[in-house]
Amino acid sequence: MNIRKMRLPSGWYPHNAEDVKTFLKDYSLKAESTTQAVVSPHAGWFFSGRLAALAISSLRTDVDTVVVAGGHLPPNADILFAQEDGVETPLGIMNIDSALRTLLQQELGAHEDTEPDNTVEVLLPAVHYFFPNAKLLCLRLPPNMSSCEAGKIISRKAAQAGRTLAVIASTDLTHYGKSYGFSPQGEGEAALRWVKEVNDRRFLHALETGNPDEILKSAEQEHSACSAGAVLCALGFSEYETQKHAAFEQKEDKTDSGAAKLLGYTTSYDVLLEAGERDFPREFVSYAALEFCSASNEARP
């Protein structure tokens, strides 16, 4: 069996099973949830682990496969799939849904992801904890509109394969500071306030209204998301699922197709401040957890 090994050092997430369980024990999957897609941050667990757990634990429980969609790719990149049979996490081995992967690669392209990347790996221990019996599909998508279409294809191919899915879109928000090449408001509290109230707010509003063009524009022009392709994938998936279930019920779709709800938001500075740090940082990153509006469980075929 070909296994994708853990590649990130333990500072990103605990490498001990008991430490993973201790971190996540206060979160539990909501049995009544119908949420099938969420947005999760992907920094080290010290900074964004709580928001990641909040997002992942908001998903519906009864799924066959969890799709973790990452990014960190240029706009002209191919969609990349983890090609192994399983992935290693501190909780053991989580099997890849190779049959669904094959169906998707026939339409999206069979490009292998060989690089270590935190956008997917840092979330896998939490996915394994909350979904111990599910299979996994790991891919990374570029920040262009084809990633939204890829989300719709994932929904369609999953239905053909008889799979129920949960989709996790992995992205952090604004990376602010000179080393990130983005500091239009200088330094200090005014810069932090601008990131929270203006730059991130525009990206989050695009997600809350389900506007793929604005999501991509905000991420590209305003540097407000590092993995917009993953977000567009989850948006496309959510839209297709909503339309599919509306068609099954044979009635007009009255939900906010593709719209997302903010579950939580913070910045690396806020986390450090809570931990006792008093010096204002020159650089910081922001994070959010969101869930996409869902069709009713009663409508599921």
C-alpha positions in Angstrom: 0.0 0.0 0.0 1.4 3.4 -1.1 1.1 5.8 1.8 1.6 9.6 1.8 3.7 10.3 4.8 3.4 13.3 7.1 5.8 15.9 5.9 5.2 19.0 8.1 7.1 19.3 11.3 5.2 18.9 14.6 5.0 22.7 15.1 2.3 22.8 12.5 0.1 20.3 14.3 0.6 17.7 17.1 2.2 14.5 15.9 1.0 12.6 18.9 -2.4 11.0 18.7 -3.4 11.9 22.3 -2.4 15.5 21.7 -4.6 15.7 18.7 -7.5 14.2 20.6 -7.0 16.6 23.5 -7.0 19.6 21.2 -10.2 18.5 19.4 -12.1 16.9 22.3 -14.2 20.0 22.9 -15.6 20.0 19.4 -18.1 17.4 18.2 -19.8 16.8 14.8 -23.4 18.1 14.8 -25.5 15.0 14.1 -28.3 17.2 12.8 -26.1 19.3 10.4 -26.8 19.3 6.7 -23.7 21.3 5.9 -21.7 19.7 3.1 -19.0 22.3 2.4 -16.9 24.6 4.6 -14.0 27.0 4.4 -11.2 26.4 6.9 -7.8 28.1 7.6 -4.6 26.2 7.3 -2.0 27.9 9.5 -0.3 26.0 12.3 -2.8 24.8 14.9 -1.6 27.3 17.5 -2.9 30.1 15.3 -5.9 28.7 13.4 -6.5 25.2 14.7 -9.6 26.3 16.7 -11.2 27.8 13.6 -10.3 24.8 11.5 -11.9 22.5 14.1 -15.0 24.8 14.2 -15.4 24.5 10.4 -14.8 20.8 10.1 -17.0 19.9 13.0 -19.8 21.9 11.4 -20.1 19.3 8.5 -22.7 16.6 8.3 -21.7 13.3 9.8 -23.1 10.7 7.4 -20.6 11.0 4.5 -18.6 8.4 2.6 -15.7 10.6 1.6 -14.2 13.9 2.7 -12.7 16.1 0.0 -9.9 18.4 1.2 -9.2 21.0 -1.4 -6.1 23.1 -1.0 -4.3 25.7 -3.1 -1.0 27.6 -3.1 -0.9 27.3 -6.9 -0.5 29.9 -9.7 -3.5 30.7 -11.9 -2.2 28.7 -14.8 -1.5 25.5 -12.8 -3.1 22.1 -13.3 -5.4 20.6 -10.7 -3.2 18.3 -8.6 -4.3 15.1 -6.9 -2.6 13.0 -4.1 -2.0 9.7 -5.9 -1.3 7.5 -2.9 -3.6 4.8 -1.6 -3.8 6.4 1.9 -2.4 9.3 4.0 -0.6 9.1 7.3 -1.9 11.1 10.2 -1.1 10.9 13.9 -4.3 8.8 14.3 -3.2 6.2 11.7 -3.8 5.7 8.0 -6.8 7.3 6.3 -7.6 5.6 3.0 -8.0 7.5 -0.3 -11.1 7.1 -2.3 -9.3 5.9 -5.4 -12.4 5.0 -7.3 -13.8 8.5 -7.1 -10.3 10.0 -7.8 -10.2 8.0 -11.0 -13.6 9.3 -12.2 -12.5 12.9 -11.5 -9.1 12.6 -13.1 -10.8 11.3 -16.3 -12.5 14.7 -16.6 -10.2 17.1 -14.7 -6.8 15.6 -15.6 -4.5 13.1 -13.7 -1.8 15.4 -12.4 0.1 14.1 -9.4 0.7 16.3 -6.4 4.3 15.5 -5.3 5.1 18.6 -3.2 4.7 19.0 0.6 2.0 21.6 1.2 0.3 22.8 4.4 -3.0 23.7 2.8 -4.1 20.0 2.8 -1.9 18.2 5.3 -2.4 20.5 8.3 -6.2 19.7 8.2 -5.8 15.9 7.9 -5.5 15.0 11.6 -8.8 16.9 12.3 -10.5 15.2 9.3 -9.3 11.8 10.6 -10.5 12.6 14.1 -14.0 13.7 13.1 -14.5 11.2 10.2 -12.7 8.0 11.4 -14.7 5.8 9.0 -14.7 8.0 5.9 -12.4 7.9 2.9 -10.4 10.8 1.7 -9.8 12.7 -1.5 -6.9 15.3 -1.5 -6.4 17.8 -4.3 -5.2 21.3 -4.9 -6.7 23.8 -7.3 -5.5 27.0 -9.0 -7.1 30.4 -8.5 -9.2 30.6 -11.7 -12.8 30.1 -12.6 -12.2 26.5 -13.8 -12.0 25.6 -10.1 -15.6 26.5 -9.6 -16.6 24.2 -12.4 -14.4 21.5 -10.9 -16.5 21.7 -7.7 -19.6 21.0 -9.8 -17.9 18.1 -11.5 -17.0 16.7 -8.1 -20.6 16.7 -7.0 -21.8 15.1 -10.3 -19.2 12.4 -10.3 -19.8 11.6 -6.6 -23.5 11.0 -7.4 -22.5 8.7 -10.3 -20.2 6.8 -7.9 -22.9 6.6 -5.2 -20.8 8.7 -2.8 -22.0 11.3 -0.2 -19.4 14.0 0.3 -18.2 16.7 2.6 -15.9 19.3 1.1 -13.3 21.4 3.0 -11.9 24.4 1.2 -8.5 25.4 2.7 -7.4 29.0 2.7 -6.0 31.7 4.9 -6.9 35.3 4.3 -4.8 38.5 4.1 -1.0 38.1 4.6 0.0 41.5 5.7 3.6 42.8 6.1 6.7 43.6 4.1 7.9 40.0 3.9 4.6 39.1 2.3 5.0 42.0 -0.2 1.8 43.6 0.9 1.6 46.5 3.4 -0.4 49.3 1.7 -1.5 50.8 5.1 1.9 50.9 6.7 2.2 49.4 10.2 0.3 49.4 13.5 -3.2 49.3 14.6 -4.6 51.3 11.6 -3.2 48.6 9.3 -4.7 45.8 11.4 -8.1 47.6 11.4 -8.0 48.1 7.7 -7.3 44.4 7.1 -10.2 43.4 9.4 -12.8 46.0 8.3 -11.9 46.5 4.7 -9.7 44.0 3.0 -10.9 40.8 4.6 -14.5 42.2 4.7 -14.7 42.4 0.9 -13.6 38.8 0.5 -15.9 37.5 3.2 -18.8 39.5 1.7 -18.2 37.9 -1.7 -18.3 34.5 0.0 -21.5 35.4 1.9 -23.2 36.4 -1.3 -21.8 33.5 -3.3 -20.2 35.7 -6.0 -17.3 33.7 -7.7 -16.1 36.7 -9.7 -15.8 38.8 -6.7 -14.1 36.0 -4.7 -11.4 35.7 -7.4 -11.1 39.4 -7.9 -10.6 40.1 -4.2 -8.1 37.3 -3.8 -6.1 38.4 -6.8 -6.2 42.2 -6.6 -6.5 42.7 -2.9 -4.4 39.7 -1.7 -7.2 38.7 0.7 -6.9 34.9 0.2 -3.9 32.6 -0.6 -5.9 29.7 -2.0 -8.9 31.1 -3.8 -9.1 28.0 -6.1 -10.1 25.8 -3.1 -12.9 28.3 -2.1 -14.2 28.4 -5.7 -14.3 24.6 -5.8 -16.4 24.5 -2.6 -18.7 27.2 -3.9 -19.2 25.3 -7.2 -19.9 22.1 -5.3 -22.4 23.8 -3.0 -24.2 25.4 -5.8 -24.5 22.1 -7.8 -25.7 20.2 -4.7 -28.4 22.8 -3.9 -29.6 22.8 -7.5 -29.6 19.0 -7.6 -31.7 18.6 -4.5 -34.1 21.3 -5.7 -34.6 19.3 -8.9 -35.1 16.1 -6.9 -37.9 17.8 -4.9 -39.3 19.1 -8.2 -39.6 22.7 -7.0 -37.9 26.0 -7.4 -34.7 26.4 -5.5 -35.4 29.0 -2.8 -32.1 28.7 -0.9 -29.2 31.2 -1.2 -27.3 28.9 -3.6 -23.6 29.2 -2.9 -24.0 31.7 0.0 -21.7 31.1 3.0 -22.1 31.9 6.7 -19.3 33.2 8.8 -18.6 31.0 11.8 -15.5 32.7 13.2 -12.7 35.1 12.4 -9.3 36.0 13.9 -5.8 37.1 13.1 -2.4 35.9 14.2 -2.0 39.1 16.3 -5.3 38.4 18.2 -4.0 34.9 18.9 -0.7 36.2 20.2 -2.5 38.8 22.2 -4.6 36.2 23.9 -1.4 34.2 24.7 0.1 37.2 26.5 2.0 39.0 23.7 2.1 42.7 24.1 4.3 44.0 21.2 2.4 44.9 18.2 3.5 42.8 15.2 4.7 44.3 11.9 3.3 41.3 10.1 0.2 39.2 10.6 -2.2 36.8 8.9 -6.0 36.6 9.2 -8.2 33.5 9.3 -11.9 32.6 8.9 -14.2 29.6 9.2 -17.3 29.6 7.1 -20.0 27.1 6.1 -22.0 27.0 2.9 -25.8 27.0 2.9 -27.1 23.5 2.6 -30.1 21.7 1.0 -32.4 20.0 3.5 -31.5 16.5 4.5 -35.1 15.5 3.7 -34.4 16.3 0.0 -31.5 13.9 -0.3 -32.2 11.1 -2.8 
